[in-house]
């Protein structure tokens, strides 16, 4: 019985071990792709249509991580964000989330 419980615990923890740990300092070299739109107060972009670009500084790190992963997987459809997120590694996403989550 104990062996089964240990095995269940290890299997359940395996996905958690695969998550990248965010490093806000590691994101400093990666923010240039974000600040051009998300760093300008009240900025409006015009592709694919005119819309207000949301401020990301101060959002929770988990929200940013989930949003970037959703763009990367195609679950969110904005073409520019999908292209940017598609170029990010899991570590890049974790680092950016940690960085903007502390601003």
C-alpha positions as protocol buffer text, in pm:
chain_id: "A"
residue {
  index: 1
  type: UNK
  ca { x: 0 y: 0 z: 0 }
}
residue {
  index: 2
  type: UNK
  ca { x: 278 y: 244 z: 87 }
}
residue {
  index: 3
  type: UNK
  ca { x: 455 y: 175 z: -244 }
}
residue {
  index: 4
  type: UNK
  ca { x: 134 y: 259 z: -432 }
}
residue {
  index: 5
  type: UNK
  ca { x: 97 y: 587 z: -244 }
}
residue {
  index: 6
  type: UNK
  ca { x: 456 y: 684 z: -317 }
}
residue {
  index: 7
  type: UNK
  ca { x: 411 y: 597 z: -685 }
}
residue {
  index: 8
  type: UNK
  ca { x: 91 y: 802 z: -705 }
}
residue {
  index: 9
  type: UNK
  ca { x: 264 y: 1097 z: -538 }
}
residue {
  index: 10
  type: UNK
  ca { x: 559 y: 1079 z: -779 }
}
residue {
  index: 11
  type: UNK
  ca { x: 334 y: 1058 z: -1085 }
}
residue {
  index: 12
  type: UNK
  ca { x: 123 y: 1350 z: -962 }
}
residue {
  index: 13
  type: UNK
  ca { x: 433 y: 1563 z: -897 }
}
residue {
  index: 14
  type: UNK
  ca { x: 599 y: 1490 z: -1232 }
}
residue {
  index: 15
  type: UNK
  ca { x: 418 y: 1766 z: -1427 }
}
residue {
  index: 16
  type: UNK
  ca { x: 514 y: 2019 z: -1161 }
}
residue {
  index: 17
  type: UNK
  ca { x: 881 y: 1933 z: -1199 }
}
residue {
  index: 18
  type: UNK
  ca { x: 863 y: 2016 z: -1571 }
}
residue {
  index: 19
  type: UNK
  ca { x: 757 y: 2376 z: -1511 }
}
residue {
  index: 20
  type: UNK
  ca { x: 1024 y: 2638 z: -1564 }
}
residue {
  index: 21
  type: UNK
  ca { x: 1106 y: 2852 z: -1265 }
}
residue {
  index: 22
  type: UNK
  ca { x: 1080 y: 3222 z: -1354 }
}
residue {
  index: 23
  type: UNK
  ca { x: 1372 y: 3457 z: -1305 }
}
residue {
  index: 24
  type: UNK
  ca { x: 1285 y: 3826 z: -1328 }
}
residue {
  index: 25
  type: UNK
  ca { x: 1652 y: 3920 z: -1383 }
}
residue {
  index: 26
  type: UNK
  ca { x: 1670 y: 3671 z: -1669 }
}
residue {
  index: 27
  type: UNK
  ca { x: 1387 y: 3854 z: -1846 }
}
residue {
  index: 28
  type: UNK
  ca { x: 1561 y: 4191 z: -1868 }
}
residue {
  index: 29
  type: UNK
  ca { x: 1715 y: 4100 z: -2204 }
}
residue {
  index: 30
  type: UNK
  ca { x: 1380 y: 3965 z: -2330 }
}
residue {
  index: 31
  type: UNK
  ca { x: 1146 y: 4259 z: -2261 }
}
residue {
  index: 32
  type: UNK
  ca { x: 1225 y: 4455 z: -2578 }
}
residue {
  index: 33
  type: UNK
  ca { x: 960 y: 4258 z: -2767 }
}
residue {
  index: 34
  type: UNK
  ca { x: 700 y: 4361 z: -2506 }
}
residue {
  index: 35
  type: UNK
  ca { x: 767 y: 4724 z: -2423 }
}
residue {
  index: 36
  type: UNK
  ca { x: 711 y: 4852 z: -2777 }
}
residue {
  index: 37
  type: UNK
  ca { x: 336 y: 4803 z: -2728 }
}
residue {
  index: 38
  type: UNK
  ca { x: 269 y: 4710 z: -2366 }
}
residue {
  index: 39
  type: UNK
  ca { x: 501 y: 4975 z: -2221 }
}
residue {
  index: 40
  type: UNK
  ca { x: 319 y: 5276 z: -2370 }
}
residue {
  index: 41
  type: UNK
  ca { x: 30 y: 5410 z: -2162 }
}
residue {
  index: 42
  type: UNK
  ca { x: -304 y: 5409 z: -2350 }
}
residue {
  index: 43
  type: UNK
  ca { x: -135 y: 5272 z: -2663 }
}
residue {
  index: 44
  type: UNK
  ca { x: -362 y: 5160 z: -2945 }
}
residue {
  index: 45
  type: UNK
  ca { x: -246 y: 4923 z: -3214 }
}
residue {
  index: 46
  type: UNK
  ca { x: -401 y: 4891 z: -3557 }
}
residue {
  index: 47
  type: UNK
  ca { x: -331 y: 4530 z: -3657 }
}
residue {
  index: 48
  type: UNK
  ca { x: -542 y: 4334 z: -3725 }
}
residue {
  index: 49
  type: UNK
  ca { x: -789 y: 4601 z: -3607 }
}
residue {
  index: 50
  type: UNK
  ca { x: -770 y: 4905 z: -3381 }
}
residue {
  index: 51
  type: UNK
  ca { x: -767 y: 4803 z: -3016 }
}
residue {
  index: 52
  type: UNK
  ca { x: -625 y: 4925 z: -2687 }
}
residue {
  index: 53
  type: UNK
  ca { x: -313 y: 4733 z: -2590 }
}
residue {
  index: 54
  type: UNK
  ca { x: -335 y: 4618 z: -2228 }
}
residue {
  index: 55
  type: UNK
  ca { x: -76 y: 4715 z: -1971 }
}
residue {
  index: 56
  type: UNK
  ca { x: 100 y: 4399 z: -1852 }
}
residue {
  index: 57
  type: UNK
  ca { x: 324 y: 4539 z: -1579 }
}
residue {
  index: 58
  type: UNK
  ca { x: 168 y: 4449 z: -1246 }
}
residue {
  index: 59
  type: UNK
  ca { x: -44 y: 4164 z: -1379 }
}
residue {
  index: 60
  type: UNK
  ca { x: 1 y: 3842 z: -1186 }
}
residue {
  index: 61
  type: UNK
  ca { x: 285 y: 3626 z: -1309 }
}
residue {
  index: 62
  type: UNK
  ca { x: 48 y: 3330 z: -1346 }
}
residue {
  index: 63
  type: UNK
  ca { x: -188 y: 3533 z: -1567 }
}
residue {
  index: 64
  type: UNK
  ca { x: 99 y: 3641 z: -1795 }
}
residue {
  index: 65
  type: UNK
  ca { x: 235 y: 3288 z: -1813 }
}
residue {
  index: 66
  type: UNK
  ca { x: -109 y: 3146 z: -1895 }
}
residue {
  index: 67
  type: UNK
  ca { x: -175 y: 3412 z: -2159 }
}
residue {
  index: 68
  type: UNK
  ca { x: 160 y: 3360 z: -2332 }
}
residue {
  index: 69
  type: UNK
  ca { x: 114 y: 2984 z: -2331 }
}
residue {
  index: 70
  type: UNK
  ca { x: -238 y: 3025 z: -2473 }
}
residue {
  index: 71
  type: UNK
  ca { x: -102 y: 3242 z: -2759 }
}
residue {
  index: 72
  type: UNK
  ca { x: 178 y: 2991 z: -2818 }
}
residue {
  index: 73
  type: UNK
  ca { x: -69 y: 2701 z: -2840 }
}
residue {
  index: 74
  type: UNK
  ca { x: -309 y: 2896 z: -3062 }
}
residue {
  index: 75
  type: UNK
  ca { x: -581 y: 2911 z: -2795 }
}
residue {
  index: 76
  type: UNK
  ca { x: -567 y: 3291 z: -2821 }
}
residue {
  index: 77
  type: UNK
  ca { x: -571 y: 3423 z: -3173 }
}
residue {
  index: 78
  type: UNK
  ca { x: -400 y: 3763 z: -3198 }
}
residue {
  index: 79
  type: UNK
  ca { x: -151 y: 3715 z: -3485 }
}
residue {
  index: 80
  type: UNK
  ca { x: 127 y: 3937 z: -3349 }
}
residue {
  index: 81
  type: UNK
  ca { x: 109 y: 3788 z: -3000 }
}
residue {
  index: 82
  type: UNK
  ca { x: 88 y: 3437 z: -3141 }
}
residue {
  index: 83
  type: UNK
  ca { x: 405 y: 3497 z: -3342 }
}
residue {
  index: 84
  type: UNK
  ca { x: 591 y: 3642 z: -3046 }
}
residue {
  index: 85
  type: UNK
  ca { x: 477 y: 3376 z: -2801 }
}
residue {
  index: 86
  type: UNK
  ca { x: 558 y: 3104 z: -3053 }
}
residue {
  index: 87
  type: UNK
  ca { x: 921 y: 3214 z: -3050 }
}
residue {
  index: 88
  type: UNK
  ca { x: 947 y: 3192 z: -2669 }
}
residue {
  index: 89
  type: UNK
  ca { x: 1081 y: 2896 z: -2477 }
}
residue {
  index: 90
  type: UNK
  ca { x: 912 y: 2781 z: -2156 }
}
residue {
  index: 91
  type: UNK
  ca { x: 1197 y: 2950 z: -1968 }
}
residue {
  index: 92
  type: UNK
  ca { x: 1144 y: 3277 z: -2157 }
}
residue {
  index: 93
  type: UNK
  ca { x: 775 y: 3270 z: -2066 }
}
residue {
  index: 94
  type: UNK
  ca { x: 849 y: 3197 z: -1700 }
}
residue {
  index: 95
  type: UNK
  ca { x: 1109 y: 3475 z: -1688 }
}
residue {
  index: 96
  type: UNK
  ca { x: 881 y: 3733 z: -1853 }
}
residue {
  index: 97
  type: UNK
  ca { x: 596 y: 3636 z: -1622 }
}
residue {
  index: 98
  type: UNK
  ca { x: 821 y: 3675 z: -1318 }
}
residue {
  index: 99
  type: UNK
  ca { x: 950 y: 4012 z: -1446 }
}
residue {
  index: 100
  type: UNK
  ca { x: 616 y: 4170 z: -1528 }
}
residue {
  index: 101
  type: UNK
  ca { x: 450 y: 4015 z: -1226 }
}
residue {
  index: 102
  type: UNK
  ca { x: 680 y: 4216 z: -1000 }
}
residue {
  index: 103
  type: UNK
  ca { x: 648 y: 4553 z: -1177 }
}
